[in-house]
Structures are given as structure tokens and as C-alpha cells.
Amino acid sequence: MGKINNNPYSAAFFTFAHYIYNVQVIFDILEKSGNSLHLKNFMERKELLADLFTDIEGGRLVQVPSTNSPDDLWEDIFACKGEGMIAKRNESTYSPGKKHNDWLKIKNWRTIFGFLTFYDTNNDYFTVNVYDHDTIREIGKCKHGLDDEAQKTLQQLFITKGEKQANGYVLPPAICASIHTLDLFKDELREPEFKALELEISAEDCTYDRLKIDMAMMPSAVELTNMDKVFWPNDGLTKGDLLIFMREISAYMLPFLKNRTLTLIRSPDGVNEETFFQKHLPSYAPSFINSIGEGTEKLIICDRLESLIWFANHGSVEFHIPFQKVRSEYPNEIVFDLDPPDRKGFPLAIQAATWIKRLIDDLDLISFVKTSGNKGLQIHIPIQEGTMTYEDTAIFTQAIAWTIEKADPSLFTTERMKNKRNGRLYIDYVQHGKDKTLIAPYSPRLTDDATVATPLFWEEVKEGLTPDSFTIKNVVDRVQRLGCPFAGYADAAKMQNMDKMLELVKE
């Protein structure tokens, strides 16, 4: 318990522990039925581990597979900002400790730039800093990585030119270095190592904004531009902030964009300036962006990190997707869009979502919920492709919507004309149709406060929830702390018991 209590995420762990469970990740097996497997080679042990998992049900134990394609694996590691790769010899046996040549860890370094201001003579560490506007901000300490000559030169520079203080020497911002690191945790570099001393870089170039971009590990295929352009004036958020958010959230967002056509809302000069829709691939798009169709009618498919960042770099703020996959006539999800008249009416969305949840629970359906990113909530029901037509889903969504409307017509309506809703929440079931679109999970919105369409745990949908609680400033931290509430979305579609729903549709 001591380690949990000292963990900065422990409060969140206990808050959500009743519906987030621990998962054990297993990559090797060293003993089976009391017999040691140390002398079995790596591939034999992997086969035995795979055999073991054929008898294991449930998701608390996860097997880590191996691959013979390091390039494909590294692409996944980079996309997910993983720490690195373990390379093992197929014929190697298991040996404890590190004194062997049978495996190698290849780290996925982030390279950042900082200036050095303090040399600690007690432990030989140098303090690394960046400028946060006009303030010097310490981001960690670094010791390893330089060769002996460079290390001694750096030490002597501090000793001969620096101001003597307790435990070491101080120099003003001038000496810059490039540094490898695995992460920036609680504003401190993890496992930093010097890459090189940088004589061509000035301390003024080492900024916190640059640090955030470098830590995001942007794909090299996209040339980033106009990073300082303000996109959200109310909060002073820039295009750079948008790009960092899109990069950090990409691993959670891309699974919902893959194999679907994409409609964008672009706002190249910020959310208060001109905006426009785009669903066709522009002629100047790079070749790594996929599409479907011919000529000027190519529809966009955003199925990789480079594509996502390229669109964001061209001012795409909102990402909308249809309810079916590419080349399919059948929906693979059902969605209810709960649209109150304004944000003050958000409690109506909470109430409607709660009522709809009871109805679909009674039908033995698995459902998910997210904020719209504006003023409402959206309820998703994943289904297997081909099990229902759009005509079927229209009958179902209409039945649920009419049931809620009938339960309290003073609060809820299915009236499409805004001027006839009279302050009631609109249950939009008509929008669920072929080629119609909905905001994608984790997409930013063109709101003044940079809100995000954010997946929620159902337990969060209660009094006190507000739509402005989730923005590009905090959603990445939220999903990293709590996990993605939509993580089991694809599996839920396969598990869905649709018997009662199909009976309702046929009545």
C-alpha cells in the first residue's frame, strides 16, 4: 500500500477502482506445473505461454506477443510513444541478470534542448533548465551520456567560470545541450542522458514551448508551421497546443477514425475566424494520406498518425465520422445525440442519458457515453456490421426517443425545428443515418474554451458533471490517469446480445 499511497495517481485509482481493474501483462513463462523452463529457448517458451492463454478467459491477464518485424513494431511504438523495444534471440535460453548478450533494450528516446546552470560537485549532476517566457524553469538533472573528455571540459568550465555555492558552481544561462529522455513526469526528465553539447544553440532557444513539442514526438513527415498562432483567444491556446493535444491523444482517437471516411471542420486562423467543412482530399495533400474515390471526389481516410497531424497542422479542429465503415451499407454503431438548448440545460442531458441507459440495460445492451464537446451528451451502442440495416436502427432509435419524450414532454422533445423546442432537450435520432456524421471521440470542438468530445465512464454521468470540464488542456492527463472509457468498444460489439433489440424492431 505504501507504493500506491505515494503514487500521484493514487487518488484517481481509488476514486475509480470500482469500475477500473488491474491488468497483469505477461511476456514470458519460466515455470510450468512445477518444472523449470529456463533451458527452453525463447520461441519454445513463447509457444508454451500461448498455449496457456488458450485456457484463460477474461481480460485481466494479457499476453505480450512477439514479432519478427521490428520495423512494424517500431512504428507502433512511435505512434503510442512507447518506451522502446526488447530484442531477443529466438534460440536464447533464460538467464537471470543482465550479464549476457541474448537480449537488448532499444529505447524510444525523446530529444529535448536545455541549458545548464548548476554543477553539483557531490554527485557530478548538472541542472537542466528551459525558459518559460521570462522565467527559468528547472526540468531535471543530467549526468550520463558525454564522453570523458567532454564531461571533464564541462566540469572545468563550471569550476573555473562559475560562482561557488554550497555543493557546486553556478553559471548564467549560456551552455546548451541536447538530451535524450523517456518522459517528462511531474515536470522532471525521466532517465535523461546527454546527447551532445550544442554550441550553435542559444539559451533563448531552449523554451518550455519547444520542450512540449519535442516531448510530443511529432512525425517527421509533417513540417509544422505557425505554431504560435492563437486558435483559442479566451484561453490563449495556440495552434501548437492543438498539435500537441492531437499527437498525445492520437493513440486513443485513431482507432475510431480508421476505415471510415472523414469530414473536417477547418479553422486555419482560429475558432473565432472563418471556418469551413471539408470531406474531399485536397490536391496538395501528401501521398501518405489515404482516400477512396477518384479525381476531385476522393473522400478522406485518416488512418495513421501522420495524416492526423497533417490535418491539424492545416487548421482542422473538428473531426466527424459516419456510423459505418468504408464501402459498407450497414451501421456498426447506434448513437443517440442528446442536445439541450444551451450549457445551462446540460442537467437535462444527464437526466435523459440516465433514462436511456435504463432502457438499453433492460435490453441487455452494452453502451458507452461521451460528451458532445459542446453542450450535450451522446450515447453509443456498438453493434456488429451486418446485423442491422439503417432502416432497423431508425425504428429502434425512434422507439427509444419517443419513449423518453412521452415520459416527460415538458423536458424532452424530438421536434427538429429549434424554434418549436421551447427550451426542451432535443433527442436527435434522425441524425443516425447512412453517411451522416457525428463528432469523433476525442475530437476538439470549435468552442471558445477548447472543449473536447470526451468519453466518460457511466458512473460519471450524474449531478455536477459539466461539459466545460473537458478541454485540450486536461483530457490527455485524464485518459492517461484513468484509461479510456471506450477501450472495450470493439470487443463490446462482438459480445453484444441483440436478441431483445431485434425483437423490438420486428414488432
C-alpha positions in Angstrom: 0.0 0.0 0.0 2.9 2.3 0.6 3.8 2.5 -3.1 0.1 3.1 -4.1 -0.3 5.9 -1.5 2.8 7.7 -2.7 1.8 7.5 -6.3 0.4 10.8 -7.7 -2.4 8.9 -9.4 -3.5 7.1 -6.2 -6.5 9.3 -5.5 -7.8 8.7 -9.0 -7.1 5.0 -8.6 -9.3 4.7 -5.5 -12.0 7.0 -6.9 -12.5 4.8 -10.0 -11.4 1.5 -8.6 -14.9 0.1 -8.6 -15.0 0.0 -12.4 -11.3 0.1 -13.4 -9.5 -3.2 -12.7 -5.8 -4.0 -12.8 -4.4 -6.0 -15.7 -1.2 -8.1 -15.5 0.9 -8.1 -18.6 2.9 -11.3 -19.2 5.7 -11.6 -21.7 7.5 -14.8 -20.7 6.9 -18.1 -18.7 9.7 -19.6 -16.6 8.0 -22.5 -14.9 5.0 -24.8 -15.7 3.5 -27.4 -13.4 6.5 -27.1 -11.1 9.0 -27.7 -13.9 11.6 -25.1 -14.8 11.6 -23.8 -18.3 14.9 -21.9 -18.1 16.6 -24.2 -20.6 13.8 -23.9 -23.1 14.6 -21.4 -25.8 12.7 -18.1 -26.2 10.4 -19.3 -29.0 9.6 -22.5 -27.2 8.7 -20.5 -24.1 6.5 -18.2 -26.2 4.6 -21.2 -27.6 4.0 -22.6 -24.1 2.8 -19.2 -23.0 0.4 -19.0 -26.0 -0.9 -22.5 -25.1 -1.5 -21.3 -21.5 -3.6 -18.4 -22.7 -5.9 -20.7 -24.8 -7.3 -21.8 -21.4 -7.6 -18.3 -19.9 -10.8 -16.3 -20.2 -11.3 -12.7 -19.3 -9.2 -9.6 -19.7 -7.2 -9.3 -16.5 -4.2 -11.3 -17.9 -2.7 -10.0 -21.2 -0.1 -11.8 -23.2 2.6 -9.8 -24.9 3.1 -11.2 -28.4 6.5 -11.3 -30.2 7.1 -10.3 -33.8 9.8 -10.8 -36.4 9.1 -7.4 -38.0 11.0 -4.8 -36.0 10.1 -2.0 -38.4 6.3 -2.6 -38.0 6.8 -2.9 -34.2 8.8 0.4 -34.0 6.1 2.2 -36.0 3.6 1.1 -33.3 6.0 2.1 -30.5 6.5 5.5 -32.0 2.8 6.1 -32.6 1.9 5.2 -29.0 5.0 6.9 -27.6 6.2 3.6 -26.0 9.5 3.5 -24.1 11.2 1.1 -26.5 11.7 -2.4 -27.8 13.2 -5.5 -26.4 15.1 -7.6 -29.0 15.7 -11.2 -28.1 17.5 -14.1 -29.8 15.0 -16.8 -30.8 17.3 -19.6 -29.6 18.3 -18.0 -26.3 17.6 -19.7 -23.0 16.6 -17.8 -19.9 19.4 -16.3 -17.8 18.7 -14.1 -14.8 20.5 -10.7 -14.5 21.9 -8.5 -17.3 25.3 -10.1 -17.9 24.5 -11.8 -21.2 24.2 -10.9 -24.9 20.8 -12.6 -25.6 18.6 -9.5 -25.4 18.8 -5.8 -26.0 16.6 -2.9 -25.0 16.3 -0.2 -27.7 14.9 3.0 -26.2 12.5 5.3 -27.9 14.3 8.5 -26.9 12.7 11.9 -26.9 15.4 14.5 -27.7 15.0 17.9 -25.9 17.1 21.0 -25.6 18.0 22.8 -22.3 20.7 25.0 -20.8 22.8 24.1 -17.8 23.1 26.4 -14.8 24.5 24.3 -11.9 27.1 21.7 -11.4 26.9 19.6 -8.2 30.4 18.5 -7.2 29.0 16.0 -4.8 27.4 13.8 -7.4 28.5 15.3 -10.8 25.0 16.1 -11.9 24.2 19.2 -14.0 20.9 21.0 -13.6 18.9 21.3 -16.8 16.6 24.3 -17.4 14.4 26.0 -20.1 12.9 29.4 -20.4 9.1 29.5 -19.6 8.6 33.0 -21.0 10.9 35.2 -18.8 11.2 32.6 -16.0 13.9 30.0 -15.7 12.3 26.6 -15.2 14.2 23.6 -13.9 13.3 20.3 -15.7 15.7 17.9 -14.1 19.3 16.9 -13.6 21.6 15.0 -16.0 25.0 13.3 -15.6 25.5 10.5 -18.1 26.0 10.4 -21.9 29.0 12.5 -22.6 32.4 11.0 -23.3 35.2 11.5 -20.7 36.8 14.5 -22.4 33.5 16.4 -22.9 32.5 15.6 -19.3 35.8 16.9 -17.9 35.7 20.0 -20.1 32.1 20.8 -18.9 33.1 20.3 -15.3 36.1 22.5 -15.5 34.1 25.2 -17.3 31.7 25.4 -14.3 34.6 25.3 -11.8 36.7 27.9 -13.4 34.0 30.3 -14.7 31.2 29.6 -12.2 30.2 31.2 -8.9 31.0 28.9 -6.0 28.0 27.9 -3.9 27.2 25.2 -1.5 27.8 21.8 -3.1 28.7 23.2 -6.5 29.1 26.0 -9.0 26.6 28.3 -10.8 26.7 29.8 -14.3 24.2 32.1 -16.0 22.2 30.6 -18.9 24.6 30.0 -21.8 25.7 26.3 -22.0 23.2 24.4 -24.0 22.8 20.7 -24.6 20.6 18.2 -26.4 19.4 15.5 -24.1 17.7 12.1 -24.5 14.9 11.3 -22.2 12.0 8.9 -21.9 9.4 11.2 -20.5 8.7 14.4 -18.6 7.0 13.2 -15.4 5.7 15.8 -13.0 7.9 18.3 -14.9 11.1 16.3 -14.4 13.0 14.4 -17.1 13.0 10.6 -16.8 16.3 8.8 -17.4 18.0 11.7 -19.0 21.3 11.2 -20.9 23.3 13.9 -22.7 23.3 13.5 -26.4 25.7 16.4 -27.1 26.7 19.9 -26.0 25.1 22.3 -28.5 27.4 25.2 -29.4 25.1 26.6 -32.1 22.1 26.9 -29.9 21.4 29.9 -27.5 19.7 29.6 -24.2 16.8 31.7 -25.5 16.1 28.9 -28.0 15.6 26.4 -25.1 12.0 27.2 -24.2 9.2 25.3 -22.5 7.0 25.6 -25.6 9.8 23.9 -27.6 10.2 21.3 -24.9 6.5 20.4 -25.2 6.7 20.0 -28.9 9.9 17.9 -28.6 8.3 15.7 -25.9 5.3 15.2 -28.2 7.5 13.4 -30.8 5.8 14.8 -33.9 6.1 12.7 -37.0 9.0 13.9 -39.2 6.9 13.6 -42.3 4.9 16.7 -41.4 6.5 20.1 -41.4 4.8 22.1 -38.6 4.0 25.8 -39.3 2.7 28.8 -37.4 2.9 27.1 -34.0 2.4 30.4 -32.1 -0.8 31.4 -33.9 -3.6 31.8 -31.3 -6.5 29.5 -32.0 -8.5 29.9 -28.8 -8.1 33.6 -27.7 -10.1 33.3 -24.5 -7.5 30.9 -23.0 -4.5 32.0 -25.1 -4.2 28.5 -26.6 -2.3 28.2 -29.8 -2.1 26.0 -32.9 0.9 24.5 -31.2 -1.3 23.5 -28.3 -3.8 21.9 -30.7 -1.0 19.9 -32.4 0.4 18.7 -29.1 -3.1 17.6 -28.0 -3.7 15.8 -31.3 -0.4 14.0 -31.0 -0.8 13.0 -27.4 -4.4 11.8 -27.9 -3.8 10.1 -31.3 -3.4 6.6 -29.9 -6.9 6.8 -28.3 -8.5 8.7 -31.2 -7.2 6.9 -34.3 -9.0 3.6 -33.7 -12.3 5.4 -34.2 -11.2 7.1 -37.4 -9.6 4.1 -39.2 -11.6 2.6 -42.1 -14.1 5.4 -42.1 -14.4 8.4 -44.3 -13.7 11.7 -42.5 -15.3 15.1 -42.6 -13.3 18.0 -41.2 -14.2 21.4 -40.0 -11.2 23.6 -40.6 -10.5 26.9 -38.9 -7.0 27.9 -40.1 -7.0 31.3 -38.3 -8.6 30.3 -35.1 -12.0 29.4 -33.8 -13.3 32.9 -34.0 -12.4 33.3 -37.6 -13.7 31.8 -40.9 -14.5 28.0 -40.7 -15.4 25.6 -43.5 -16.2 21.9 -44.0 -14.0 19.6 -46.0 -14.7 16.0 -46.9 -12.7 15.7 -50.1 -9.0 15.2 -50.1 -7.2 18.4 -51.3 -5.0 18.1 -54.4 -1.9 19.3 -52.3 -2.3 16.5 -49.7 0.8 14.3 -49.3 0.8 10.7 -50.6 0.8 9.1 -47.1 -2.9 10.2 -46.7 -5.3 7.5 -47.8 -8.5 8.1 -49.6 -11.4 6.5 -51.5 -12.7 7.6 -54.9 -11.2 9.3 -57.9 -10.1 12.7 -59.0 -11.5 15.7 -57.1 -14.1 13.4 -55.4 -11.7 11.5 -53.2 -13.0 11.0 -49.7 -10.6 11.4 -46.8 -9.5 8.4 -44.7 -7.4 9.3 -41.7 -5.8 6.0 -40.5 -2.4 7.0 -39.3 -0.6 9.4 -37.1 1.0 11.4 -39.9 -2.4 12.0 -41.5 -4.0 13.2 -38.2 -1.1 15.7 -37.6 -1.1 16.9 -41.2 -4.8 17.8 -41.0 -4.4 19.5 -37.6 -1.4 21.4 -39.0 -3.7 22.7 -41.7 -6.2 24.1 -39.2 -8.5 21.1 -38.8 -10.2 21.4 -35.4 -13.2 19.1 -35.6 -13.2 15.5 -36.9 -16.6 14.0 -37.8 -17.2 10.4 -38.9 -20.1 8.3 -40.2 -21.7 5.3 -38.5 -20.5 2.8 -41.0 -17.1 1.7 -42.3 -15.8 2.4 -45.8 -17.7 0.6 -48.6 -20.3 -0.7 -46.1 -24.0 -0.2 -46.3 -24.5 -1.3 -42.7 -24.0 0.7 -39.5 -21.6 -0.7 -36.8 -22.9 1.5 -34.1 -26.1 3.2 -32.9 -25.9 6.7 -31.4 -28.3 8.9 -29.5 -27.4 12.6 -29.6 -28.8 14.5 -26.6 -28.9 18.2 -27.4 -30.0 20.7 -24.7 -30.8 24.3 -25.7 -27.6 25.6 -24.1 -25.0 24.6 -21.5 -27.2 25.6 -18.7 -29.5 22.9 -19.9 -26.8 20.2 -19.5 -28.6 18.6 -16.5 -31.3 17.7 -18.9 -28.8 15.7 -20.9 -27.7 13.9 -17.7 -31.3 13.0 -16.9 -32.1 11.9 -20.5 -28.9 9.8 -20.6 -29.8 8.1 -17.3 -33.2 7.2 -18.5 -32.0 5.9 -21.9 -29.3 3.9 -20.1 -32.0 2.1 -18.1 -33.9 1.3 -21.2 -30.9 -0.2 -23.1 -29.8 -2.0 -19.9 -33.2 -3.7 -19.9 -32.5 -4.8 -23.5 -29.2 -6.4 -22.3 -27.2 -3.9 -24.5 -23.7 -2.6 -23.7 -23.5 1.1 -24.1 -20.9 3.9 -23.9 -21.3 7.6 -23.3 -19.3 10.7 -24.2 -19.8 14.5 -24.1 -20.5 16.1 -27.4 -17.8 18.5 -26.6 -20.3 21.4 -26.8 -23.4 21.3 -24.6 -24.8 17.7 -24.7 -24.1 14.0 -24.4 -24.0 11.2 -26.9 -24.8 7.5 -26.2 -23.1 4.9 -28.3 -24.2 1.3 -28.8 -21.6 -0.7 -30.8 -23.0 -3.5 -33.0 -21.5 -6.0 -35.4 -21.6 -4.9 -39.0 -24.4 -6.5 -41.0 -26.6 -7.3 -38.0 -28.9 -4.3 -38.6 -29.8 -2.1 -41.5 -30.2 1.7 -41.2 -33.9 1.0 -41.5 -33.7 -1.3 -38.5 -31.7 1.2 -36.4 -34.1 4.0 -37.4 -37.0 2.0 -35.9 -35.0 1.4 -32.7 -33.8 4.9 -32.2 -37.2 6.4 -32.8 -38.8 4.0 -30.3 -36.3 4.9 -27.6 -36.6 8.7 -28.4 -40.4 8.7 -28.4 -40.4 6.7 -25.1 -38.3 9.4 -23.4 -40.3 12.2 -25.0 -43.5 10.7 -23.8 -42.2 10.2 -20.3 -41.8 14.0 -19.8 -42.8 16.1 -22.9 -42.2 19.2 -20.9 -38.4 18.5 -20.7 -37.7 16.3 -23.8 -38.7 16.6 -27.5 -38.0 15.0 -30.9 -39.0 18.3 -32.6 -36.4 19.1 -35.3 -37.3 22.8 -35.6 -35.4 24.8 -33.0 -37.9 27.5 -32.6 -40.5 24.9 -31.6 -38.5 23.2 -28.9 -39.3 25.8 -26.2 -36.2 25.2 -24.1 -36.5 21.4 -24.1 -33.7 18.9 -24.8 -33.7 17.6 -28.3 -33.3 13.8 -28.7 -31.7 13.6 -32.2 -32.4 10.2 -33.5 -32.9 11.3 -37.2 -29.2 12.1 -37.5 -28.3 8.4 -37.2 -28.4 7.6 -40.9 -26.2 6.4 -43.7 -23.3 8.8 -44.5 -24.5 11.2 -41.8 -21.8 12.1 -39.4 -21.1 12.6 -35.7 -18.2 14.2 -33.8 -15.5 11.6 -33.2 -14.4 10.6 -29.7 -11.6 12.9 -28.5 -12.1 15.5 -31.2 -11.7 19.1 -30.2 -14.6 21.5 -30.8 -14.9 25.0 -32.2 -15.9 26.4 -28.8 -14.4 29.4 -27.0 -13.0 27.2 -24.3 -11.4 24.4 -26.4 -13.7 21.6 -25.2 -13.3 18.0 -26.4 -15.8 15.3 -27.2 -14.7 13.2 -24.2 -15.6 9.5 -23.5 -16.9 9.1 -19.9 -17.5 6.3 -17.5 -21.2 5.8 -16.9 -20.6 6.4 -13.2 -19.6 9.9 -14.0 -22.9 10.8 -15.6 -24.5 12.4 -12.6 -25.3 15.7 -11.0 -22.3 18.0 -11.0 -21.0 16.9 -14.4 -20.4 19.8 -16.7 -19.5 19.9 -20.4 -16.8 22.5 -20.0 -14.8 20.3 -17.6 -13.0 18.5 -20.5 -10.7 20.6 -22.8 -7.5 20.1 -24.7 -5.7 21.2 -21.6 -6.7 18.3 -19.4 -8.2 15.4 -21.5 -4.8 13.8 -22.2 -3.9 13.7 -18.5 -7.4 12.3 -17.7 -7.1 9.4 -20.1 -3.5 8.6 -19.0 -4.6 8.5 -15.4 -8.0 6.7 -15.7 -7.7 4.9 -19.0 -10.1 5.2 -22.0 -13.7 4.6 -21.2 -14.2 3.4 -24.8 -11.3 1.0 -24.6 -13.6 -2.1 -24.9 -15.7 -0.6 -27.7 -14.8 -3.1 -30.5 -15.0 -6.1 -28.2 -18.4 -4.9 -26.9 -19.7 -5.1 -30.5 -18.7 -8.7 -30.7 -20.2 -9.5 -27.3 -23.5 -7.6 -27.9 -26.6 -9.6 -27.1 -29.0 -8.1 -29.6 -31.9 -10.5 -29.3 -34.2 -8.2 -27.4 -33.4 -5.2 -29.5 -34.1 -7.1 -32.7 -37.4 -8.4 -31.3 -38.4 -4.8 -30.6 -37.5 -3.7 -34.1 -39.6 -6.5 -35.6 -42.7 -5.7 -33.5 
